[in-house]
Amino acid sequence: MSFAGQALAGSVLTLGVLRGVSGLFIGAMLPSVNALISLLIPSAKRGVAFGVTTAASQMGNVLGPVIGGAIALSLSIPAVFWLTASLFAIVAVWVAWRVRDPRLQECENLN
């Protein structure tokens, strides 16, 4: 939602505050991803999973500004934020649909 707010920001101050909020959310998201990997990936394959997610994150740090700049030049600056908001929304829906609470799985296994 903070990326949608950035697309609608009417001032540089508002944009800056919302960028800070996005940073806080992303900072909280990274440990959650690592926790999901620990819960969902068998221990023998966790090293590979952590390596792939770290590599993907670093590639995003490199390619994100380049791709975002190209989108901003060809479409508009708000389009970059709308696209990012859309991607995060798609991932959130996918995670909510595909990832089950491990506590619920334990309860199911006991039945």
Solvent accessible surface area in square Angstrom, and as a share of the most:
residue,aa,sasa,rsa
1,M,209,0.93
2,S,16,0.10
3,F,23,0.10
4,A,26,0.20
5,G,23,0.22
6,Q,6,0.02
7,A,11,0.08
8,L,131,0.65
9,A,31,0.24
10,G,81,0.78
11,S,54,0.35
12,V,130,0.75
13,L,140,0.70
14,T,60,0.35
15,L,53,0.26
16,G,44,0.42
17,V,89,0.51
18,L,40,0.20
19,R,117,0.43
20,G,41,0.40
21,V,50,0.29
22,S,3,0.02
23,G,43,0.41
24,L,138,0.69
25,F,131,0.55
26,I,62,0.32
27,G,44,0.42
28,A,64,0.50
29,M,72,0.32
30,L,88,0.44
31,P,82,0.52
32,S,60,0.39
33,V,52,0.30
34,N,69,0.35
35,A,53,0.41
36,L,51,0.25
37,I,14,0.07
38,S,45,0.29
39,L,102,0.51
40,L,88,0.44
41,I,54,0.28
42,P,82,0.52
43,S,85,0.55
44,A,99,0.77
45,K,128,0.54
46,R,78,0.29
47,G,57,0.55
48,V,107,0.62
49,A,18,0.14
50,F,67,0.28
51,G,41,0.40
52,V,92,0.53
53,T,46,0.27
54,T,81,0.47
55,A,53,0.41
56,A,57,0.44
57,S,46,0.30
58,Q,100,0.45
59,M,116,0.52
60,G,40,0.39
61,N,95,0.49
62,V,103,0.59
63,L,82,0.41
64,G,36,0.35
65,P,95,0.60
66,V,102,0.59
67,I,93,0.47
68,G,14,0.14
69,G,33,0.32
70,A,57,0.45
71,I,31,0.16
72,A,28,0.21
73,L,164,0.82
74,S,87,0.56
75,L,132,0.65
76,S,47,0.30
77,I,113,0.57
78,P,58,0.36
79,A,22,0.17
80,V,32,0.19
81,F,26,0.11
82,W,110,0.39
83,L,77,0.38
84,T,36,0.21
85,A,18,0.14
86,S,54,0.35
87,L,98,0.49
88,F,76,0.32
89,A,54,0.42
90,I,114,0.58
91,V,82,0.47
92,A,60,0.46
93,V,103,0.59
94,W,134,0.47
95,V,46,0.27
96,A,84,0.65
97,W,186,0.65
98,R,141,0.51
99,V,34,0.20
100,R,121,0.44
101,D,46,0.24
102,P,41,0.26
103,R,173,0.63
104,L,99,0.49
105,Q,70,0.31
106,E,108,0.49
107,C,74,0.44
108,E,88,0.39
109,N,125,0.64
110,L,152,0.76
111,N,161,0.83
